[in-house]
Amino acid sequence: MGMSPDTFVNKITRTIHGSLDLEVVYQAVVDEVGQYLQADRCFITRFDPSTGGLCAPTREYRSSCQVKSIIAEAPVTLWGSLSEYAAGLCLESQPVDYHDIHHILSSHTKIALEQLQVHSGLSVPIHFQQCLGILFVQSVEKQRVWSHEEKQVLSLI
């Protein structure tokens, strides 16, 4: 983390306010977050409140080409299987560590995450009057313990 948390949050805020094109904003945010936290993969999924489900992501950050693409390689059924998880996440106000909720994930979801090499990660609900989506930050190279400071910065976005 080369820049201060305040500088990082200000940069993300300027990025969000700098475009009306959501896809441009999503790509910029996942790139910035992924690089700042030195994550292996970062992506945003939209939350559909009418179905309670997640939409497949359209933009992602990967630290290298060795990291599997969540867009290209995630099974289509993964997003539907995360509906209950997503609905619960949308009630949260802070980032949720995968280790804290691993026991409530379905076996299908756990298998999919293993295939995508997810060793650890954070899920951050994106709120603006309602839950709009979820930011996922993942480590696939190795197990990682996310610091309180990293979680705190993500909660400010």
GIBELUR-V154251 format. One record per residue. N is the residue number from 1. RES is the residue in one letter. NEAR is the number of other C-alpha atoms within 8 Angstrom. Layout:
{{N	RES	NEAR} {N	RES	NEAR}}
This chain:
{{1	M	6} {2	G	4} {3	M	7} {4	S	7} {5	P	7} {6	D	6} {7	T	8} {8	F	10} {9	V	11} {10	N	8} {11	K	8} {12	I	11} {13	T	9} {14	R	8} {15	T	11} {16	I	9} {17	H	7} {18	G	7} {19	S	9} {20	L	6} {21	D	6} {22	L	7} {23	E	8} {24	V	8} {25	V	13} {26	Y	11} {27	Q	11} {28	A	9} {29	V	11} {30	V	14} {31	D	11} {32	E	9} {33	V	10} {34	G	16} {35	Q	9} {36	Y	11} {37	L	8} {38	Q	8} {39	A	14} {40	D	15} {41	R	14} {42	C	16} {43	F	13} {44	I	14} {45	T	13} {46	R	11} {47	F	13} {48	D	11} {49	P	7} {50	S	4} {51	T	5} {52	G	11} {53	G	14} {54	L	14} {55	C	9} {56	A	9} {57	P	11} {58	T	8} {59	R	11} {60	E	15} {61	Y	12} {62	R	13} {63	S	11} {64	S	6} {65	C	6} {66	Q	4} {67	V	10} {68	K	9} {69	S	9} {70	I	9} {71	I	10} {72	A	5} {73	E	8} {74	A	10} {75	P	7} {76	V	7} {77	T	6} {78	L	11} {79	W	12} {80	G	9} {81	S	10} {82	L	11} {83	S	11} {84	E	9} {85	Y	8} {86	A	13} {87	A	10} {88	G	8} {89	L	11} {90	C	13} {91	L	6} {92	E	9} {93	S	7} {94	Q	9} {95	P	13} {96	V	11} {97	D	11} {98	Y	10} {99	H	7} {100	D	7} {101	I	9} {102	H	8} {103	H	5} {104	I	5} {105	L	9} {106	S	7} {107	S	6} {108	H	8} {109	T	11} {110	K	10} {111	I	8} {112	A	11} {113	L	9} {114	E	9} {115	Q	7} {116	L	11} {117	Q	9} {118	V	11} {119	H	12} {120	S	14} {121	G	14} {122	L	12} {123	S	13} {124	V	13} {125	P	15} {126	I	10} {127	H	9} {128	F	6} {129	Q	4} {130	Q	5} {131	C	11} {132	L	11} {133	G	14} {134	I	14} {135	L	12} {136	F	12} {137	V	13} {138	Q	13} {139	S	14} {140	V	13} {141	E	7} {142	K	7} {143	Q	8} {144	R	8} {145	V	5} {146	W	9} {147	S	6} {148	H	6} {149	E	6} {150	E	9} {151	K	11} {152	Q	10} {153	V	10} {154	L	9} {155	S	10} {156	L	6} {157	I	7}}
